[in-house]
Amino acid sequence: MHTSLRFQHVLLMSQLFPVRVAATLALAWAAAAFCVALGTPLPWMIGPLLATSLVSMAGGPTESWGPLRNTGQWTIGAALGLYFTPEVVALIGGLWWAIALAVGWALLLGWLFGAWLYRLHAPRMHGLPAPMMRATSYFSGAIGAASEMTLLSERENARTDLVAASHSLRLLIVTVTIPFALQWSGLHGLDILPPTVRHVWWPGLALLALATGAGAWVMERLGRANPWFMGAMVVSMGLTMAGFVPSAVPQGLVNAAQLVIGVSLGVRFRKEFLHTAPRWLASVAVGTVGLMAICAAFAALLAWATGLPWVTLLLGTSPGGITEMAITAKVLQLGVPVVTALQVCRLIAVLILVEPMYRRIYPTGE
């Protein structure tokens, strides 16, 4: 009887899944339209993100569909790759030392953030073994992708719920705060290197979709991080660098991609999120604000050393996600190639180095 009831419950949930996805998308579209009317920054991402996160935390039946999220990342990756003309690549190549410095800075800052969390909360969590608390703090502080950091922390026996919640909250704060701050500051129009093509040619767009889709599929088969974003962007970059740009990506598709990405971020914040170690999350929130301030100061130093706009380097070094910061740079015209290059190099370095660093710094987890 118990098995039969469980089967019926699973069947009902599977039948309701399309309805929940459709209702969530309708909510996201309404929130985006409302933000467009208000003139908020990044309305097609921030509106859906805030609406779905609030409804999710209230216990609402929100749902995100993986293929839609992947398609959104695929679209954004293809659109961003069109910025990487040979001139842009030459510019970024001349900034290799600044990119390396930014990567080292991100690794150091993530370690310090984790150490601060450990020092603050280790005395209060007497029920956790010290190695578990150390791993939880370290991977919560690392400035990397939430899913990858959660998987890495699981290998070190950390509390993965706290790690996942920490990264989700950090991403939410950065994604909402920085675009509003930049729009209100009036810093825009600094992107002097636009995409090579601004017109949509539908046969060319179909060819671009096929090529970038193949790149995303290969990345996924290889098990790489953010495969639908990274694979599409790498192929789009290669075509642009070779001087073959078949079409621009329609703005409507870019808006739709932002919407589904916002939904995929918002549904992370379930009702249980509010009950996940409130003091811990409060510390993560305060620490994230501190990280943004410190990164702003670091960006000012890089701007002085490179001559690039401060706001571009702020997005490139901010503790946000690569997709979200690249979208911000694109919508507000704040130097897409430089922001993307900084964020991509940081992501790759963190994924490769953060676990070996942990084992080197804390050989026994102490």
C-alpha positions as CSV (number, residue, x, y, z in Angstrom):
1,M,0.0,0.0,0.0
2,H,2.8,2.4,0.9
3,T,4.6,1.6,-2.4
4,S,1.4,2.2,-4.3
5,L,0.8,5.6,-2.6
6,R,4.4,6.6,-3.4
7,F,4.0,5.6,-7.0
8,Q,0.8,7.6,-7.3
9,H,2.5,10.7,-5.7
10,V,5.4,10.4,-8.2
11,L,3.0,10.1,-11.1
12,L,1.0,13.1,-10.0
13,M,4.1,15.2,-9.6
14,S,5.3,14.2,-13.1
15,Q,1.9,15.1,-14.5
16,L,2.0,18.5,-12.7
17,F,5.6,19.3,-13.7
18,P,4.7,20.9,-17.1
19,V,2.0,23.0,-15.4
20,R,4.4,24.2,-12.7
21,V,7.0,25.1,-15.4
22,A,4.4,27.0,-17.4
23,A,3.1,28.8,-14.4
24,T,6.6,29.8,-13.3
25,L,7.4,31.1,-16.8
26,A,4.2,33.1,-16.8
27,L,5.2,34.6,-13.4
28,A,8.7,35.4,-14.7
29,W,7.3,37.1,-17.8
30,A,5.0,39.2,-15.8
31,A,7.8,40.2,-13.4
32,A,10.1,41.0,-16.4
33,A,7.4,43.2,-18.0
34,F,6.8,45.0,-14.7
35,C,10.6,45.7,-14.4
36,V,10.7,46.9,-18.0
37,A,7.9,49.3,-17.2
38,L,9.7,50.6,-14.1
39,G,13.0,51.0,-16.1
40,T,15.0,48.7,-13.8
41,P,18.4,47.4,-14.9
42,L,18.5,43.9,-16.5
43,P,14.7,43.6,-16.2
44,W,14.5,40.3,-18.1
45,M,16.8,38.6,-15.6
46,I,16.4,40.4,-12.3
47,G,12.6,40.5,-12.5
48,P,12.2,36.7,-12.9
49,L,15.0,36.1,-10.4
50,L,13.3,38.2,-7.6
51,A,9.8,37.0,-8.4
52,T,10.6,33.3,-8.5
53,S,12.8,33.5,-5.4
54,L,10.2,35.2,-3.3
55,V,7.4,32.8,-4.4
56,S,9.7,29.8,-3.9
57,M,10.6,30.9,-0.4
58,A,6.9,31.4,0.3
59,G,6.3,27.8,-0.5
60,G,4.9,28.3,-4.0
61,P,5.2,25.4,-6.6
62,T,7.8,27.1,-8.8
63,E,9.8,24.9,-11.2
64,S,12.7,25.3,-13.6
65,W,13.2,23.0,-16.6
66,G,16.8,22.0,-17.3
67,P,16.7,22.1,-21.1
68,L,15.3,25.6,-21.0
69,R,18.1,26.8,-18.7
70,N,20.6,25.1,-21.0
71,T,19.1,26.8,-24.0
72,G,19.3,30.2,-22.3
73,Q,23.0,29.7,-21.5
74,W,23.6,28.5,-25.0
75,T,22.0,31.7,-26.4
76,I,24.0,34.0,-24.1
77,G,27.3,32.2,-24.8
78,A,26.7,32.5,-28.6
79,A,25.9,36.2,-28.3
80,L,28.9,37.0,-26.2
81,G,31.3,35.2,-28.4
82,L,30.5,37.7,-31.2
83,Y,32.4,40.4,-29.4
84,F,35.8,38.6,-29.7
85,T,37.1,40.1,-32.9
86,P,40.9,39.9,-33.6
87,E,41.3,43.4,-32.3
88,V,39.6,42.5,-29.1
89,V,41.6,39.3,-28.7
90,A,44.8,41.4,-29.2
91,L,43.7,43.8,-26.5
92,I,42.9,41.0,-24.0
93,G,46.2,39.3,-24.9
94,G,48.0,42.4,-23.8
95,L,46.2,42.3,-20.4
96,W,47.5,38.8,-19.6
97,W,49.3,40.0,-16.5
98,A,46.2,41.8,-15.2
99,I,44.1,38.7,-15.8
100,A,46.6,36.5,-13.9
101,L,46.7,39.1,-11.1
102,A,42.9,39.0,-10.9
103,V,42.8,35.2,-10.8
104,G,45.3,35.2,-7.9
105,W,43.3,37.8,-6.1
106,A,40.1,35.8,-6.4
107,L,41.8,32.7,-5.0
108,L,43.2,34.7,-2.1
109,L,40.0,36.5,-1.4
110,G,38.0,33.3,-1.4
111,W,40.4,31.7,1.1
112,L,40.2,34.7,3.4
113,F,36.4,34.7,3.2
114,G,36.3,31.1,4.2
115,A,38.8,31.6,7.0
116,W,36.6,34.5,8.3
117,L,33.5,32.3,8.2
118,Y,35.3,29.5,10.1
119,R,36.7,31.9,12.8
120,L,33.2,33.4,13.3
121,H,31.2,30.2,13.4
122,A,33.4,27.3,14.5
123,P,32.9,28.2,18.2
124,R,29.1,28.1,17.7
125,M,28.9,24.8,15.9
126,H,30.1,22.4,18.5
127,G,28.2,19.5,17.0
128,L,30.4,19.6,13.8
129,P,33.8,18.0,13.7
130,A,36.6,20.6,13.0
131,P,37.5,19.1,9.6
132,M,33.9,19.3,8.4
133,M,33.5,22.9,9.6
134,R,36.8,23.8,8.0
135,A,35.8,22.3,4.6
136,T,32.3,23.9,4.8
137,S,33.8,27.3,5.5
138,Y,36.5,27.0,2.8
139,F,34.3,25.9,0.0
140,S,31.5,28.4,1.0
141,G,34.0,31.2,0.7
142,A,35.6,30.1,-2.6
143,I,34.5,32.4,-5.4
144,G,33.4,29.8,-7.9
145,A,30.3,28.3,-9.4
146,A,27.8,27.0,-6.9
147,S,27.2,23.5,-8.3
148,E,30.9,22.8,-8.8
149,M,31.9,24.1,-5.3
150,T,29.1,22.0,-3.7
151,L,30.4,18.9,-5.5
152,L,34.0,19.6,-4.5
153,S,33.0,20.2,-0.9
154,E,31.2,16.9,-0.8
155,R,34.5,15.1,-1.5
156,E,35.9,16.7,1.7
157,N,32.9,15.8,3.8
158,A,31.6,19.3,4.2
159,R,28.0,20.3,4.9
160,T,26.9,20.7,1.3
161,D,23.6,22.3,2.3
162,L,25.5,25.2,3.8
163,V,27.9,25.5,0.9
164,A,25.1,25.5,-1.7
165,A,23.1,28.0,0.3
166,S,26.1,30.3,0.7
167,H,26.8,30.4,-3.0
168,S,23.2,30.9,-4.0
169,L,22.8,33.8,-1.5
170,R,26.1,35.4,-2.7
171,L,25.0,35.2,-6.3
172,L,21.6,36.6,-5.6
173,I,23.1,39.6,-3.7
174,V,25.7,40.4,-6.4
175,T,23.3,39.9,-9.3
176,V,20.8,42.3,-7.8
177,T,23.0,44.9,-6.2
178,I,25.6,45.6,-8.9
179,P,23.3,46.3,-11.8
180,F,21.2,48.7,-9.8
181,A,24.3,50.4,-8.4
182,L,25.7,50.8,-11.9
183,Q,22.5,52.1,-13.4
184,W,22.0,54.7,-10.7
185,S,25.6,55.8,-11.0
186,G,25.1,56.6,-14.7
187,L,28.2,54.6,-15.7
188,H,27.3,53.2,-19.2
189,G,28.2,53.4,-22.8
190,L,31.9,52.5,-22.2
191,D,31.9,49.5,-24.6
192,I,34.0,50.9,-27.5
193,L,34.3,47.4,-29.1
194,P,30.8,46.3,-30.1
195,P,30.0,43.0,-31.9
196,T,31.2,42.8,-35.5
197,V,27.6,42.3,-36.7
198,R,24.4,43.9,-35.5
199,H,21.9,42.5,-38.1
200,V,20.0,39.2,-37.9
201,W,20.3,37.0,-41.0
202,W,18.1,34.0,-40.4
203,P,20.0,31.4,-42.4
204,G,23.2,32.6,-40.8
205,L,21.6,32.4,-37.4
206,A,20.6,28.8,-38.0
207,L,24.2,28.0,-38.9
208,L,25.5,29.8,-35.8
209,A,23.0,27.8,-33.7
210,L,24.1,24.5,-35.2
211,A,27.8,25.3,-34.7
212,T,27.5,26.6,-31.1
213,G,25.0,23.8,-30.2
214,A,27.6,21.3,-31.3
215,G,30.2,23.0,-29.2
216,A,28.0,22.9,-26.2
217,W,27.2,19.2,-26.7
218,V,30.9,18.4,-26.9
219,M,31.6,20.3,-23.7
220,E,28.8,18.5,-21.9
221,R,30.1,15.1,-23.1
222,L,33.5,16.0,-21.8
223,G,32.0,16.9,-18.4
224,R,33.2,20.5,-18.4
225,A,31.7,23.2,-16.1
226,N,28.9,25.4,-17.6
227,P,29.0,23.4,-20.9
228,W,26.1,25.1,-22.6
229,F,27.5,28.5,-21.9
230,M,31.2,27.8,-22.4
231,G,30.9,25.5,-25.4
232,A,28.7,27.9,-27.3
233,M,30.9,30.9,-26.5
234,V,34.1,29.1,-27.5
235,V,32.7,28.2,-30.9
236,S,31.2,31.7,-31.4
237,M,34.5,33.2,-30.4
238,G,36.4,31.0,-32.9
239,L,34.1,32.0,-35.7
240,T,34.4,35.7,-34.9
241,M,38.2,35.5,-34.6
242,A,38.3,33.9,-38.0
243,G,36.2,36.7,-39.5
244,F,33.1,34.5,-40.1
245,V,30.1,36.0,-38.3
246,P,27.0,34.6,-39.9
247,S,24.4,36.6,-37.9
248,A,23.7,38.6,-34.8
249,V,21.5,37.0,-32.1
250,P,18.1,38.6,-32.0
251,Q,17.4,40.7,-28.9
252,G,14.2,38.8,-28.2
253,L,16.2,35.6,-27.9
254,V,18.6,37.3,-25.5
255,N,15.8,38.5,-23.4
256,A,14.2,35.1,-23.3
257,A,17.5,33.6,-22.3
258,Q,17.9,36.0,-19.4
259,L,14.4,35.1,-18.3
260,V,15.0,31.4,-18.0
261,I,18.4,32.0,-16.4
262,G,16.7,34.2,-13.8
263,V,14.1,31.5,-13.2
264,S,16.8,28.8,-12.7
265,L,18.5,31.0,-10.1
266,G,15.3,31.9,-8.3
267,V,13.9,28.4,-7.8
268,R,17.0,27.5,-5.7
269,F,15.5,29.5,-2.8
270,R,13.0,27.0,-1.4
271,K,11.0,27.4,1.8
272,E,13.7,25.4,3.6
273,F,16.3,28.0,2.6
274,L,15.0,30.4,5.3
275,H,15.6,27.8,8.0
276,T,19.2,26.9,6.9
277,A,21.4,28.2,9.7
278,P,20.1,31.8,9.7
279,R,23.2,33.1,11.5
280,W,25.4,31.5,8.9
281,L,23.5,33.0,6.0
282,A,23.6,36.4,7.7
283,S,27.3,36.2,7.9
284,V,27.5,35.2,4.2
285,A,25.4,38.2,3.3
286,V,27.5,40.6,5.3
287,G,30.7,39.0,3.9
288,T,29.4,39.3,0.4
289,V,28.8,43.0,0.8
290,G,32.4,43.3,2.1
291,L,33.7,41.2,-0.9
292,M,32.0,43.6,-3.3
293,A,33.6,46.6,-1.6
294,I,37.0,45.0,-1.6
295,C,36.7,44.0,-5.2
296,A,35.7,47.6,-6.1
297,A,38.9,48.8,-4.6
298,F,40.9,46.2,-6.4
299,A,39.2,47.1,-9.6
300,A,40.2,50.7,-9.1
301,L,43.9,49.7,-8.8
302,L,43.6,47.6,-11.9
303,A,42.0,50.5,-13.7
304,W,44.9,52.8,-12.7
305,A,47.4,50.2,-13.9
306,T,45.7,49.3,-17.2
307,G,43.9,52.5,-18.2
308,L,40.7,50.5,-18.7
309,P,37.3,51.8,-17.3
310,W,36.9,51.0,-13.6
311,V,33.3,49.8,-14.1
312,T,34.4,47.2,-16.6
313,L,37.0,45.8,-14.2
314,L,34.5,45.9,-11.4
315,L,32.3,43.5,-13.3
316,G,35.3,41.4,-14.3
317,T,36.5,41.0,-10.7
318,S,33.2,41.0,-8.8
319,P,32.2,37.8,-6.8
320,G,29.3,37.1,-9.1
321,G,28.7,34.4,-11.7
322,I,30.2,34.5,-15.1
323,T,26.8,34.4,-17.0
324,E,25.2,37.0,-14.8
325,M,28.2,39.5,-14.9
326,A,28.6,39.0,-18.7
327,I,24.9,39.7,-19.2
328,T,25.2,42.9,-17.1
329,A,28.2,44.0,-19.2
330,K,26.3,43.3,-22.4
331,V,23.0,45.1,-21.4
332,L,24.7,48.1,-19.9
333,Q,27.5,48.2,-22.5
334,L,30.4,48.0,-20.1
335,G,33.1,46.1,-21.9
336,V,31.8,42.6,-22.6
337,P,35.1,41.0,-23.8
338,V,37.2,42.1,-20.9
339,V,34.5,41.2,-18.3
340,T,34.0,37.8,-20.0
341,A,37.8,37.1,-20.2
342,L,38.3,37.9,-16.6
343,Q,35.4,35.8,-15.4
344,V,36.2,32.8,-17.6
345,C,39.8,32.7,-16.5
346,R,38.8,33.0,-12.9
347,L,36.3,30.2,-13.2
348,I,38.8,27.9,-14.9
349,A,41.5,28.6,-12.3
350,V,39.1,28.2,-9.3
351,L,37.8,24.8,-10.7
352,I,41.4,23.6,-11.2
353,L,43.1,25.0,-8.1
354,V,40.6,25.4,-5.3
355,E,40.6,21.7,-4.2
356,P,44.4,21.2,-4.4
357,M,44.8,24.5,-2.4
358,Y,42.5,23.1,0.3
359,R,44.4,19.9,0.7
360,R,47.7,21.8,0.7
361,I,46.6,24.4,3.2
362,Y,44.7,22.0,5.4
363,P,46.4,18.5,5.0
364,T,44.2,17.0,7.6
365,G,41.3,19.4,7.4
366,E,42.4,21.3,10.5
